[in-house]
Amino acid sequence: MIASGGTDRCGSFGLGAGPASFSARFMIRTFLCCLAFFLGLDGTASLAQNTELRFVTWKSEAPEVWNQAIADFERQNPGVKVVSEIGPQSSTQLHDLLTQKLRNRDTRLDVFVMDVIWPAEFASAGWALPLDRYFTPLEREKFLRAPIEANQYRGQIFGVPLFIDAGLLYYRKDLLEKYNSPPPRTWPELVKTAKTVLAGERDPNLIGFSAQFKQYEGLVCNMMEYILSNGGALWDEKRMVSALDAPQAQTAVRFVRDHIVREISHRGMLAYEEPESLALFTQGQAIFHRNWPYAWSVANDAANSKIAGKLGMTPLPGFSAGGGVATLGGWQLGISRFSQKPDLAWRFATFMSGPEVQKRIALATGRAPTRLALYDDAELAKQIPQLKSLVETFKQAVPRPRTPVYAPLSNIMQRYFSSVLALPNTDVNARSALAARDMDRVLDLLRDRQSP
Ligand code: GLC
């Protein structure tokens, strides 16, 4: 740890060993320590010389802003070098990379980005450092409620929120106006409008809907929105049993396969994560698009998007008007329990999630801040006018269930959803019963662990 190095440094100057030299050594040592103190070179700073802080993250949409923030932190902390390891963009793949390091108790990992669904797992496995002694209740009040809750597990807090996500519907305003269609309020309405526009446009490159239907975490986020807005659930959190085999969930999954994918999208969508599905939309090849808040800025960037100025954004549809559900997403910064520099790691985490850096990230990428005050920031309001109205969506967004066994449950759900969407003739009832059985086995383990 940083401070503990101070005495070592002042304690050994190699000035001979005999008793005669003791008082001389003592005086010189005292003099040098005082000098170092007055020059601001106390123990903390001296050990900080050549101190590496290892940060595992993904590639930001605006790496220059991210790098600049890191450079600013290094400047403010002389001697500290932040070494970034850029992992995969996909939440599922980054999870694999990080959990491997944490399982190995890798001391060369200090700070990491953490998806909103990970804190419970990382906490219960003893991988993430509890941050309570740093992250005071007063400080937590400066953040949106939902991500703070998502970072808590059994009364402790394990992450500091960086940005928040919630599912949104984007649409081609120009095309909807051309066909006198209002933004859809229900999924069946969306399918109908898409068919009208497609029939009128007769453009072989245009599809009705693009979203994230690849087998990975994004698929769970998307499917949860259909299932919950149809009155279903992923699993029953009270009884701890899967709900995928309930009729509401089965109907919603069938709807996505038979109407969304088959009628107004294409099978290529089954391989799309956020970047590919967004690229299709920004190239003008989709009428509707489901994504997180940052997609607004990307799609409105005239330098890279063919539809800048032609899009609208609205809450996701439901199966009844006003019954839409948005999945809560977002990213945090966590600190490894095996870090040898937790104080410095915290200093870095607070800097990167501080108001200034969050604002810079929001301005450059459209990522929605987690700090409440930024929703009243004049510059942000000017550049991202929809930000203020999003607060309501964030408040209503539904978190994925918080549990240490989220990863295996998600894995079962991903395989189930993907197989149904890919195979038009799958027997949804039978397949969902199998997935539910597998989920129940995992949930049983949890119940056993929780019982006294
Ligand atoms: C976004 C969300 C995250 C979610 C992921 C799925 O990054 O913030 O919570 O798990 O998308 O692709």
Residues whose N, C-alpha, C, O or C-beta is under 5 A from the ligand:
A	BS01	GLC	S91 D115 V116 D165 E217 G218 L328 G329 G330 W331
